[in-house]
């Protein structure tokens, strides 16, 4: 009954097996391993981007921060949602790795609108040398509140950015959860919509710890390589990153794992709704549901694990409190059913 985060789930057995195989013998370091070359070919095929520059790092924060640093200057600002992971959960790492570029929060909810983004961009670069200059746009897909941008919404945001000649970054920590929800191609959700670089997540979807950074224009490749090394994120025993990603992409494990997580979340949401919870049906593998505080207390006491979102556990028992529930690839229907029976 563990719904706290898809970061907390186990590594997929096929990935562990691949790591064991990669541990046999010797391999060249720093990304010169044979597995990494296979990863490049596979991701280029998946994204229909034969010229893409592809790199691996161990964390989402490194992927986002190094990608944004490659696209921006220290005197620029990065446009993002007020609840973007780069704003709320990365301890100012984007500002650190960019050498001082600030974040401009686009007013609204977890999904930026094209109109709000345009107003925010237009509001910057109006004070000459005294103010921040316009920099990249960063979009989170799936958002931190579980929403999924449609391809039309992504295209609209990218069109605004291109009107100002600004590059666009996609934080895809839950990239595949969004992809299987939209039933589109990776190309449709990225470069065809106008995305310049994507952080292609794997850790939340069954990997031990690896994310891919994909630049669709290879002109950024050398600068990213330098920034990755300077930022201490170039692994010497890189094959252990490559082996994870290669196993993830083999036989569409990345897709089946995300589909399993999304399906489990839909099953959970149906049960929550049937029990009287107030919620919006999930678009991917995350759902926010309001229940009476006394119900949360009973569920948590019984061993359920999840996070309250808009209030503490202490307070009036009948007050509705929202909680976040996240399903990963591994959670079983039996676990979800046990939770729903308790509810």
ZALUMKE-186115 format. One record per residue (C-alpha): residue number from 0; residue in three letters; x, y, z. Coordinates in pm, 1 decimal, always signed. Example, Ala and Ser with C-alpha at 12.3 -4.5 7.8 and 13.67 -1.06 7.14 Angstrom:
REM ZALUMKE-186115
<0,ALA,<+1230.0,-450.0,+780.0>>
<1,SER,<+1367.0,-106.0,+714.0>>
This chain:
REM ZALUMKE-186115
<0,UNK,<+0.0,+0.0,+0.0>>
<1,UNK,<+282.8,+232.9,-92.2>>
<2,UNK,<+165.6,+538.8,-285.6>>
<3,UNK,<+420.4,+795.6,-166.2>>
<4,UNK,<+625.8,+821.0,-485.6>>
<5,UNK,<+734.0,+632.4,-795.5>>
<6,UNK,<+1088.5,+711.8,-677.8>>
<7,UNK,<+1037.1,+461.9,-397.2>>
<8,UNK,<+957.1,+151.0,-599.8>>
<9,UNK,<+1193.4,-135.4,-682.9>>
<10,UNK,<+1420.8,-162.6,-982.1>>
<11,UNK,<+1275.8,-379.6,-1256.7>>
<12,UNK,<+1428.8,-732.6,-1253.8>>
<13,UNK,<+1523.1,-704.1,-1621.8>>
<14,UNK,<+1727.8,-396.9,-1537.3>>
<15,UNK,<+1906.0,-572.7,-1252.2>>
<16,UNK,<+1981.1,-862.0,-1485.0>>
<17,UNK,<+2126.3,-620.7,-1738.3>>
<18,UNK,<+2346.9,-467.4,-1469.3>>
<19,UNK,<+2476.6,-810.8,-1376.3>>
<20,UNK,<+2560.0,-880.6,-1740.4>>
<21,UNK,<+2731.5,-541.3,-1772.9>>
<22,UNK,<+2944.2,-625.7,-1470.5>>
<23,UNK,<+3124.6,-905.5,-1657.6>>
<24,UNK,<+3474.7,-820.1,-1767.5>>
<25,UNK,<+3596.0,-480.7,-1880.7>>
<26,UNK,<+3456.2,-191.2,-2078.9>>
<27,UNK,<+3580.6,+150.4,-2179.5>>
<28,UNK,<+3475.9,+429.6,-1945.6>>
<29,UNK,<+3320.7,+774.9,-1968.2>>
<30,UNK,<+3054.1,+678.5,-2219.7>>
<31,UNK,<+3278.4,+495.9,-2467.4>>
<32,UNK,<+3116.6,+160.0,-2382.1>>
<33,UNK,<+2940.5,-43.3,-2651.0>>
<34,UNK,<+2608.8,-27.8,-2464.3>>
<35,UNK,<+2605.5,+351.4,-2488.1>>
<36,UNK,<+2640.4,+337.3,-2864.4>>
<37,UNK,<+2342.1,+100.6,-2874.1>>
<38,UNK,<+2146.2,+341.5,-2652.1>>
<39,UNK,<+2214.9,+627.1,-2893.9>>
<40,UNK,<+2094.1,+427.8,-3192.4>>
<41,UNK,<+1782.5,+309.6,-3013.2>>
<42,UNK,<+1680.5,+652.3,-2883.7>>
<43,UNK,<+1743.7,+812.5,-3222.2>>
<44,UNK,<+1511.1,+553.8,-3375.2>>
<45,UNK,<+1247.1,+599.0,-3104.9>>
<46,UNK,<+1246.2,+977.2,-3142.4>>
<47,UNK,<+1284.5,+971.2,-3522.4>>
<48,UNK,<+1584.0,+1199.8,-3475.7>>
<49,UNK,<+1892.6,+1052.9,-3647.6>>
<50,UNK,<+2112.6,+1354.1,-3566.6>>
<51,UNK,<+2017.2,+1385.7,-3198.6>>
<52,UNK,<+2293.3,+1416.3,-2939.8>>
<53,UNK,<+2223.2,+1183.2,-2648.1>>
<54,UNK,<+2381.6,+1169.8,-2303.7>>
<55,UNK,<+2315.5,+991.5,-1974.8>>
<56,UNK,<+2328.7,+1123.9,-1620.1>>
<57,UNK,<+2223.9,+965.6,-1293.4>>
<58,UNK,<+1962.2,+1211.7,-1165.7>>
<59,UNK,<+1675.6,+1421.2,-1292.3>>
<60,UNK,<+1817.1,+1731.4,-1128.3>>
<61,UNK,<+2141.5,+1688.4,-1322.1>>
<62,UNK,<+1953.3,+1628.4,-1646.4>>
<63,UNK,<+1736.9,+1938.2,-1608.6>>
<64,UNK,<+2005.8,+2168.6,-1474.0>>
<65,UNK,<+2279.4,+2077.5,-1720.8>>
<66,UNK,<+2037.6,+2093.4,-2014.3>>
<67,UNK,<+1912.2,+2437.1,-1910.1>>
<68,UNK,<+2266.5,+2559.2,-1848.4>>
<69,UNK,<+2354.3,+2459.9,-2204.0>>
<70,UNK,<+2059.8,+2662.3,-2338.3>>
<71,UNK,<+2095.8,+2975.8,-2126.6>>
<72,UNK,<+2330.6,+3252.0,-2018.2>>
<73,UNK,<+2387.3,+3366.4,-1656.3>>
<74,UNK,<+2213.5,+3697.6,-1724.9>>
<75,UNK,<+1897.7,+3535.0,-1859.6>>
<76,UNK,<+1580.2,+3405.1,-1695.1>>
<77,UNK,<+1413.2,+3066.1,-1744.2>>
<78,UNK,<+1033.7,+3062.0,-1776.4>>
<79,UNK,<+849.5,+2783.9,-1594.1>>
<80,UNK,<+536.1,+2693.9,-1397.6>>
<81,UNK,<+512.9,+2800.7,-1030.2>>
<82,UNK,<+509.7,+2431.7,-933.2>>
<83,UNK,<+778.7,+2314.8,-1174.4>>
<84,UNK,<+1025.7,+2067.7,-1028.9>>
<85,UNK,<+1313.0,+2300.3,-1123.0>>
<86,UNK,<+1155.0,+2564.0,-897.4>>
<87,UNK,<+1017.5,+2363.5,-604.5>>
<88,UNK,<+1240.2,+2059.4,-571.9>>
<89,UNK,<+1592.6,+2115.2,-701.3>>
<90,UNK,<+1746.8,+2338.6,-432.9>>
<91,UNK,<+1833.5,+2612.2,-685.4>>
<92,UNK,<+2041.3,+2367.9,-890.2>>
<93,UNK,<+1932.7,+2526.9,-1221.5>>
<94,UNK,<+2047.8,+2866.1,-1094.9>>
<95,UNK,<+2374.8,+2710.3,-975.3>>
<96,UNK,<+2456.8,+2522.3,-1295.6>>
<97,UNK,<+2359.8,+2814.3,-1519.6>>
<98,UNK,<+2590.8,+3042.5,-1323.0>>
<99,UNK,<+2310.0,+3262.2,-1198.5>>
<100,UNK,<+2019.8,+3256.1,-1445.5>>
<101,UNK,<+1700.3,+3319.6,-1250.2>>
<102,UNK,<+1357.6,+3158.0,-1283.5>>
<103,UNK,<+1050.6,+3355.3,-1388.9>>
<104,UNK,<+730.8,+3184.5,-1275.0>>
<105,UNK,<+451.0,+3199.9,-1530.3>>
<106,UNK,<+123.2,+3279.7,-1346.4>>
<107,UNK,<-137.1,+3004.7,-1336.1>>
<108,UNK,<-153.6,+2644.1,-1227.0>>
<109,UNK,<+66.9,+2346.9,-1297.5>>
<110,UNK,<+6.7,+2377.7,-1673.0>>
<111,UNK,<+127.0,+2697.7,-1834.2>>
<112,UNK,<-102.1,+2854.8,-2091.1>>
<113,UNK,<+32.2,+3004.0,-2411.5>>
<114,UNK,<-125.8,+3340.0,-2327.5>>
<115,UNK,<+28.3,+3354.1,-1979.2>>
<116,UNK,<+366.5,+3249.6,-2115.7>>
<117,UNK,<+353.3,+3523.9,-2378.6>>
<118,UNK,<+271.8,+3785.9,-2115.6>>
<119,UNK,<+556.9,+3666.7,-1893.6>>
<120,UNK,<+809.9,+3670.2,-2176.2>>
<121,UNK,<+692.9,+4012.0,-2292.2>>
<122,UNK,<+732.5,+4142.7,-1937.7>>
<123,UNK,<+1104.6,+4067.8,-1933.2>>
<124,UNK,<+1388.6,+4232.1,-2125.6>>
<125,UNK,<+1224.7,+4572.8,-2081.3>>
<126,UNK,<+1482.7,+4732.7,-1848.4>>
<127,UNK,<+1782.2,+4712.0,-2075.3>>
<128,UNK,<+2103.9,+4620.6,-1901.3>>
<129,UNK,<+1941.5,+4645.7,-1558.3>>
<130,UNK,<+1705.1,+4347.7,-1588.1>>
<131,UNK,<+1722.8,+3978.9,-1677.7>>
<132,UNK,<+1725.3,+3887.4,-2044.2>>
<133,UNK,<+1482.0,+3635.6,-2189.1>>
<134,UNK,<+1598.3,+3275.1,-2174.6>>
<135,UNK,<+1467.0,+2920.7,-2221.5>>
<136,UNK,<+1115.8,+2797.5,-2153.9>>
<137,UNK,<+1094.6,+2482.4,-1937.8>>
<138,UNK,<+782.6,+2262.0,-1953.7>>
<139,UNK,<+712.6,+1973.0,-1714.6>>
<140,UNK,<+544.5,+1666.0,-1866.5>>
<141,UNK,<+378.0,+1503.4,-1657.1>>
<142,UNK,<+330.7,+1811.7,-1435.7>>
<143,UNK,<+393.8,+1805.9,-1063.0>>
<144,UNK,<+16.2,+1796.0,-1012.7>>
<145,UNK,<-38.1,+1498.1,-1240.6>>
<146,UNK,<-164.0,+1682.6,-1549.3>>
<147,UNK,<-57.9,+1603.9,-1905.2>>
<148,UNK,<-10.9,+1862.4,-2178.3>>
<149,UNK,<-168.0,+1763.5,-2509.1>>
<150,UNK,<+51.0,+1784.5,-2816.2>>
<151,UNK,<-150.8,+2089.8,-2926.2>>
<152,UNK,<-80.5,+2259.2,-2591.3>>
<153,UNK,<+289.6,+2180.8,-2622.5>>
<154,UNK,<+295.1,+2319.0,-2976.2>>
<155,UNK,<+120.5,+2637.6,-2863.8>>
<156,UNK,<+376.0,+2697.3,-2587.6>>
<157,UNK,<+666.5,+2626.4,-2821.2>>
<158,UNK,<+520.0,+2862.2,-3081.7>>
<159,UNK,<+522.0,+3144.9,-2826.9>>
<160,UNK,<+883.0,+3066.6,-2735.3>>
<161,UNK,<+985.5,+3062.0,-3102.2>>
<162,UNK,<+820.9,+3401.5,-3155.5>>
<163,UNK,<+1091.1,+3532.9,-2922.0>>
<164,UNK,<+1361.9,+3298.3,-3055.8>>
<165,UNK,<+1381.3,+3115.2,-2722.9>>
<166,UNK,<+1472.5,+2746.2,-2685.2>>
<167,UNK,<+1238.5,+2502.5,-2508.7>>
<168,UNK,<+1329.6,+2234.2,-2253.4>>
<169,UNK,<+1098.5,+1948.9,-2156.1>>
<170,UNK,<+1136.8,+1803.4,-1807.5>>
<171,UNK,<+1027.4,+1448.2,-1879.0>>
<172,UNK,<+1086.0,+1276.0,-1546.7>>
<173,UNK,<+754.1,+1099.4,-1616.8>>
<174,UNK,<+788.3,+1130.4,-1993.5>>
<175,UNK,<+663.7,+782.1,-2074.1>>
<176,UNK,<+362.5,+805.0,-1842.1>>
<177,UNK,<+253.3,+1107.4,-2043.8>>
<178,UNK,<+334.1,+937.5,-2373.2>>
<179,UNK,<+119.2,+629.7,-2313.1>>
<180,UNK,<-159.8,+853.4,-2184.9>>
<181,UNK,<-158.8,+1061.2,-2503.7>>
<182,UNK,<-103.7,+760.1,-2730.9>>
<183,UNK,<+127.3,+964.3,-2951.0>>
<184,UNK,<+484.3,+918.2,-3070.5>>
<185,UNK,<+788.7,+1052.5,-2884.3>>
<186,UNK,<+858.7,+1275.0,-3184.3>>
<187,UNK,<+505.9,+1420.4,-3167.2>>
<188,UNK,<+555.7,+1507.6,-2800.6>>
<189,UNK,<+898.6,+1664.1,-2850.8>>
<190,UNK,<+1072.9,+1804.2,-3157.8>>
<191,UNK,<+767.3,+1801.3,-3383.6>>
<192,UNK,<+596.5,+2024.5,-3126.7>>
<193,UNK,<+901.6,+2250.8,-3103.1>>
<194,UNK,<+1095.2,+2105.6,-2808.0>>
<195,UNK,<+1472.8,+2155.0,-2835.5>>
<196,UNK,<+1593.0,+1930.0,-2553.8>>
<197,UNK,<+1421.0,+1669.2,-2338.4>>
<198,UNK,<+1514.6,+1511.8,-2007.1>>
<199,UNK,<+1396.5,+1157.3,-2078.1>>
<200,UNK,<+1329.1,+1003.0,-1738.9>>
<201,UNK,<+1384.5,+644.3,-1633.9>>
<202,UNK,<+1436.1,+644.4,-1256.1>>
<203,UNK,<+1066.5,+689.1,-1175.8>>
<204,UNK,<+974.8,+411.1,-1417.9>>
<205,UNK,<+1179.5,+116.2,-1296.7>>
<206,UNK,<+1546.7,+210.8,-1339.0>>
<207,UNK,<+1798.9,+224.9,-1057.8>>
<208,UNK,<+1910.2,+575.3,-1147.5>>
<209,UNK,<+1957.4,+708.6,-1499.0>>
<210,UNK,<+1807.5,+982.1,-1716.2>>
<211,UNK,<+1880.6,+1062.7,-2080.0>>
<212,UNK,<+1935.0,+1415.9,-2207.7>>
<213,UNK,<+1842.7,+1442.2,-2575.4>>
<214,UNK,<+1935.1,+1746.8,-2783.5>>
<215,UNK,<+1758.1,+1742.6,-3117.8>>
<216,UNK,<+2010.3,+1992.8,-3256.0>>
<217,UNK,<+2360.0,+1843.3,-3216.2>>
<218,UNK,<+2518.7,+2189.7,-3209.5>>
<219,UNK,<+2472.2,+2178.0,-2830.6>>
<220,UNK,<+2661.8,+1850.0,-2789.8>>
<221,UNK,<+3013.0,+1970.3,-2708.3>>
<222,UNK,<+2900.6,+2236.6,-2463.3>>
<223,UNK,<+2683.3,+1981.9,-2279.9>>
<224,UNK,<+2972.8,+1737.4,-2262.7>>
<225,UNK,<+3192.0,+2003.4,-2106.4>>
<226,UNK,<+2923.5,+2109.7,-1860.5>>
<227,UNK,<+2852.8,+1749.4,-1760.8>>
<228,UNK,<+3220.9,+1689.1,-1687.4>>
<229,UNK,<+3269.5,+2022.1,-1510.6>>
<230,UNK,<+2953.5,+1957.7,-1308.1>>
<231,UNK,<+3088.4,+1618.6,-1186.8>>
<232,UNK,<+2817.6,+1414.7,-1363.1>>
<233,UNK,<+3029.9,+1222.2,-1612.7>>
<234,UNK,<+3051.6,+869.5,-1472.9>>
<235,UNK,<+3379.1,+685.4,-1518.2>>
<236,UNK,<+3206.9,+344.6,-1503.9>>
<237,UNK,<+2944.7,+473.2,-1741.2>>
<238,UNK,<+2845.5,+125.5,-1862.5>>
<239,UNK,<+2624.1,+85.5,-1555.7>>
<240,UNK,<+2415.1,+380.8,-1673.7>>
<241,UNK,<+2412.7,+253.8,-2031.3>>
<242,UNK,<+2311.4,-96.9,-1930.1>>
<243,UNK,<+2009.5,+32.9,-1739.7>>
<244,UNK,<+1889.7,+250.0,-2025.8>>
<245,UNK,<+1946.5,-20.7,-2284.7>>
<246,UNK,<+1742.7,-270.7,-2081.6>>
<247,UNK,<+1472.6,-5.2,-2039.5>>
<248,UNK,<+1444.2,+42.2,-2415.1>>
<249,UNK,<+1471.9,-325.2,-2506.5>>
<250,UNK,<+1139.8,-497.8,-2585.1>>
<251,UNK,<+957.4,-173.1,-2498.0>>
<252,UNK,<+1000.7,-220.1,-2123.5>>
<253,UNK,<+979.2,+160.2,-2086.5>>
<254,UNK,<+630.7,+158.7,-2240.5>>
<255,UNK,<+491.3,-145.7,-2060.4>>
<256,UNK,<+615.1,-21.0,-1723.4>>
<257,UNK,<+452.7,+319.6,-1769.0>>
<258,UNK,<+130.3,+163.3,-1892.4>>
<259,UNK,<+118.5,-60.3,-1584.5>>
<260,UNK,<+165.1,+242.4,-1355.7>>
<261,UNK,<-102.8,+444.3,-1535.6>>
<262,UNK,<-347.8,+153.7,-1531.5>>
<263,UNK,<-290.9,+99.2,-1159.9>>
<264,UNK,<-353.2,+466.8,-1091.1>>
<265,UNK,<-679.7,+458.7,-1287.9>>
<266,UNK,<-789.9,+153.1,-1088.9>>
<267,UNK,<-700.0,+327.8,-763.9>>
<268,UNK,<-883.5,+644.6,-868.2>>
<269,UNK,<-1199.5,+450.8,-951.6>>
<270,UNK,<-1192.8,+298.5,-604.8>>
<271,UNK,<-1127.5,+631.4,-435.2>>
<272,UNK,<-1414.4,+792.1,-623.2>>
<273,UNK,<-1649.1,+505.9,-540.6>>
<274,UNK,<-1562.8,+552.5,-173.2>>
<275,UNK,<-1662.8,+918.7,-184.6>>
<276,UNK,<-1327.1,+1089.4,-233.9>>
<277,UNK,<-1323.2,+1419.6,-419.8>>
<278,UNK,<-1082.7,+1400.3,-712.2>>
<279,UNK,<-1019.4,+1454.9,-1078.8>>
<280,UNK,<-950.1,+1137.2,-1272.4>>
<281,UNK,<-577.0,+1091.3,-1327.5>>
<282,UNK,<-416.1,+1159.6,-1663.4>>
<283,UNK,<-108.3,+950.6,-1588.1>>
<284,UNK,<+15.9,+772.1,-1273.8>>
<285,UNK,<-65.2,+1033.8,-1008.6>>
<286,UNK,<-394.9,+1133.6,-848.2>>
<287,UNK,<-485.0,+1392.8,-585.6>>
<288,UNK,<-786.1,+1298.2,-372.6>>
<289,UNK,<-959.2,+1466.4,-78.1>>
<290,UNK,<-1076.5,+1253.8,+214.0>>
<291,UNK,<-1182.3,+1334.6,+570.7>>
<292,UNK,<-887.9,+1376.0,+806.6>>
<293,UNK,<-1015.1,+1088.0,+1023.0>>
<294,UNK,<-1007.6,+860.0,+718.5>>
<295,UNK,<-647.5,+954.8,+645.8>>
<296,UNK,<-558.9,+880.8,+1007.4>>
<297,UNK,<-717.9,+536.5,+986.2>>
<298,UNK,<-549.8,+451.4,+654.5>>
<299,UNK,<-206.4,+567.0,+767.0>>
<300,UNK,<-239.8,+383.5,+1097.8>>
<301,UNK,<-319.3,+67.6,+901.1>>
<302,UNK,<+6.9,+93.2,+708.3>>
<303,UNK,<-80.1,+289.9,+395.8>>
<304,UNK,<+200.2,+522.2,+284.2>>
<305,UNK,<+126.2,+844.6,+97.3>>
<306,UNK,<+165.6,+1220.6,+137.2>>
<307,UNK,<-92.9,+1469.2,+261.5>>
<308,UNK,<-88.9,+1771.7,+35.2>>
<309,UNK,<-288.8,+2065.0,+171.5>>
<310,UNK,<-313.3,+2018.0,+546.6>>
<311,UNK,<-162.4,+1842.7,+849.4>>
<312,UNK,<-283.4,+1520.6,+1004.2>>
<313,UNK,<-384.8,+1707.8,+1318.2>>
<314,UNK,<-712.6,+1901.0,+1308.5>>
<315,UNK,<-1089.5,+1854.9,+1281.2>>
<316,UNK,<-1162.9,+1493.7,+1195.2>>
<317,UNK,<-1433.7,+1571.6,+941.1>>
<318,UNK,<-1229.9,+1830.4,+749.2>>
<319,UNK,<-1141.0,+1726.8,+393.6>>
<320,UNK,<-767.0,+1700.9,+331.3>>
<321,UNK,<-612.2,+1635.2,-8.0>>
<322,UNK,<-345.8,+1370.0,-48.9>>
<323,UNK,<-124.3,+1267.8,-337.4>>
<324,UNK,<-122.7,+905.3,-449.0>>
<325,UNK,<+138.5,+784.6,-698.9>>
<326,UNK,<+154.3,+439.9,-857.7>>
<327,UNK,<+473.3,+293.4,-998.5>>
<328,UNK,<+519.2,+2.2,-1238.8>>
<329,UNK,<+543.2,-256.9,-961.5>>
<330,UNK,<+240.0,-199.0,-741.3>>
<331,UNK,<-2.8,-490.0,-758.8>>
<332,UNK,<-379.9,-489.6,-786.6>>
<333,UNK,<-384.6,-689.1,-462.0>>
<334,UNK,<-209.3,-403.7,-279.1>>
<335,UNK,<-445.7,-146.6,-424.7>>
<336,UNK,<-747.5,-362.4,-343.2>>
<337,UNK,<-627.2,-405.4,+14.4>>
<338,UNK,<-601.2,-28.6,+46.1>>
<339,UNK,<-947.0,+25.3,-102.4>>
<340,UNK,<-1093.8,-234.4,+132.3>>
<341,UNK,<-948.9,-42.7,+425.7>>
<342,UNK,<-1093.3,+277.6,+282.9>>
